[in-house]
Amino acid sequence: MSARSTTDHGPRTIEAGAPPARYARGWHCLGPAEKFKDGAPHEIEAFGTKLVVFQARDSGALHVLNAFCPHMGGNLAHGTVKGDALACPFHDWRWGGDGKCAGIPYAHRVPPRARTRAWRTLEENRQLFVWHDPQGAPPPEGVTIPRIEGAFSDEWSDWTWHTVRIDGANCREIVDNVVDMAHFFYVHNAFPTYFKNVFEGHVASQYMTSDPRADMTAADTLSAQGRLRSEASYYGPSYMLDHLWTETGGATVETVLVNCHYPVTPDSFVLQYGALVRKLPGMSDEEAAQAAAQAAEGLATGFEEDIAIWRAKTRIDNPLLCDQDGPVYQLRRWYEQFYVDVEDVRPEMTDRFEFEIDTERAVAVWRAEVAANLARRGTGTAAGAGEK
Amino acid sequence: MVMQPVTCRTCATEVLVEKRSLPHTTVQWTRATSHCPELAGHGPARVAVCTRLRATIEQAVRDGALEVAGDDE
C-alpha cells in the first residue's frame, strides 16, 4: 500500500491559487449576545467592511448596520444609542435598526430615500449571528442555527468564549480541518481510531472516536483522560457545533464546543470558540465552570497549534493526497456552494456524500510511535512529550 | 478505481460506492435522502450511516458484486 509508483512524473507543483474575492453566504456568529447589550455601539470588522452592532434602548433588540453613515461617512460605532436609534458622532443623523433614517435633528425633513444597510440578525444559543449574502436574499428555509439546550439549562455550565484574529490566512484553512484525520495525531496529540465525514445540504459533519495517547500528559492533548467520541457539524460555512463525550473515571463527561469564524478580508478572519459542559451529578456551579474552563483551555491549545501551522503554511488548491487522507476535494466542493450565486449551486455540492476512512494502517503506525516514545522516555534519553 | 452503483435492498435508492479497502467506504448519493427510512426526517448530515444501506453494501462485497480495491494485494 505504501509502494511508490515507478513512473516518474516529476515534482509536484503547488497551485496556491488566490483566496476568493467574495465572502461566504451564510449565518456568521459575531460573539456572545450579552457582550453587545451594554448600551454602547460595537464595531465589527468583517466581510471587507465595518459593521456596527447596537441594542435599541427601548425595544432591547440587537441590530447590525453598516458602520459608515451614508451621509458623510462618519463611523456609527463611535456614535451613541439614542432611544431605538443609533446616532452618528459626525452630524447626529439617527439610524433605526431597520436601516431607515430615524431623524436628522438639524434638518426640516429626512430625505425620503435615506437608508443604510441593515443586516439580518439572529440570536441563538446566547450568541449573535449576522446573515451575509452577496445577492441580498434572506436565508433559505432550513438554513438556520440549531438550538443547543445546554446553553439555556442550569444543568450545564455557562459558555466560555475566546476570540482570536488570524492574519495571513483565508478561513478555508480552518474548514479543511473537518476532513483532516492525520493532523489530529500530529498537530493535536490525539489518537483517532474512527473517522467519518458526511456532507449534505449546507451541513458538513465529522464523526470521530479518539483514544488518549499514553505518551502525552493532560496538557498536551484534548483527550488525555479517556476515550472521546465526537460528533461535529458545520451549519453553513462558518459555525461548527461539536458534541463530545469523554470517558473519565467511570463517568461520561458531555461537552459542547462551538468553533466559528467570520472573514475580515480575503486573507484574514476572526476565530471564536467556546465550551459548555454538562454538570456531573453533585457538581457545583463552580466545578462545572472549572470543567468548562478546562475544556476551553484544551480547545485553546488546539487552536494555537493550528494557528502555528496556518501562519507558516501556503494556501494550496491542489493538495497531494494519500489513501488514508480524508476527502479534502469533496469538502471543498461542498464549501464552494457558499461562494457561488444560489443559481450556480450544483447538485454535487449538496448531495449527500459519505467517506469513512480506513484507519487500520494509521492506528498501527501510531501505536508503534507512541510505544517508541514511551520506551525512549523509559531509557532516560530525554525524549519529551510532544516530540515528533 | 471507479464508483460503482449499488441499489439499497430496503428503499431501492441507487448510490455510488467505492471501497478502497474493506474498512474504507465512500458513498455518493445522487438524489435526496427523503426515501431513506433511517435518514429521512433527520437534519442533513446528522446521521452518520444508514445501517440498511450499509448492510446492502457489505452483502455486495461478500457476493463479489462490489469490487474492493487492494483485494489482490
Chai-1 contact restraints between the chains, C-beta under 6 A:
chainA,res_idxA,chainB,res_idxB,connection_type,confidence,min_distance_angstrom,max_distance_angstrom,comment,restraint_id
A,K196,B,A48,contact,1.0,0.0,6.0,A-B,restraint_1
A,V198,B,A45,contact,1.0,0.0,6.0,A-B,restraint_2
A,E200,B,P44,contact,1.0,0.0,6.0,A-B,restraint_3
A,E200,B,A45,contact,1.0,0.0,6.0,A-B,restraint_4
A,G201,B,P44,contact,1.0,0.0,6.0,A-B,restraint_5
A,V203,B,P44,contact,1.0,0.0,6.0,A-B,restraint_6
A,V203,B,A45,contact,1.0,0.0,6.0,A-B,restraint_7
A,S205,B,A45,contact,1.0,0.0,6.0,A-B,restraint_8
A,Y207,B,A48,contact,1.0,0.0,6.0,A-B,restraint_9
A,D323,B,R20,contact,1.0,0.0,6.0,A-B,restraint_10
A,D351,B,W29,contact,1.0,0.0,6.0,A-B,restraint_11
A,D351,B,T30,contact,1.0,0.0,6.0,A-B,restraint_12
A,R352,B,W29,contact,1.0,0.0,6.0,A-B,restraint_13
A,R352,B,T33,contact,1.0,0.0,6.0,A-B,restraint_14
A,F353,B,Q28,contact,1.0,0.0,6.0,A-B,restraint_15
A,E354,B,V27,contact,1.0,0.0,6.0,A-B,restraint_16
A,F355,B,T26,contact,1.0,0.0,6.0,A-B,restraint_17
A,E356,B,T25,contact,1.0,0.0,6.0,A-B,restraint_18
A,D358,B,S21,contact,1.0,0.0,6.0,A-B,restraint_19
A,D358,B,P23,contact,1.0,0.0,6.0,A-B,restraint_20
A,D358,B,H24,contact,1.0,0.0,6.0,A-B,restraint_21
A,E360,B,P23,contact,1.0,0.0,6.0,A-B,restraint_22
